[in-house]
Amino acid sequence: MSSFSKWDRDAYRKRVGADEAARRRGAIMAEQWGYQLAEEASSNYWPTSVDTC
């Protein structure tokens, strides 16, 4: 990590607070993980028949 990135991260934590920064990071990670899972699931899905409802 560059020193600028560390400085920027530290300034962000001071601005929003360590707990809020951790909460936001967790929310972003969960959203990205959800998108990744959705992409993997959709690429593995190939319907073998037409669903009728």
Phi, psi and omega in degrees: 000134179288159180295327177296317179298319179295317178299314181297317179297316179296320178296320178298316179298320177295322183291315185255347183094147185297319181294317180292322178298318179294320179297314180296319179297318178298320180294319179294316179297318180296319179295315179296320179296320178297317178297318180297316178297319180296319179295318179295319181293319182288330180284337179269354184263121175223107184297137179265343177210163180278127177283134177241132181243000000 
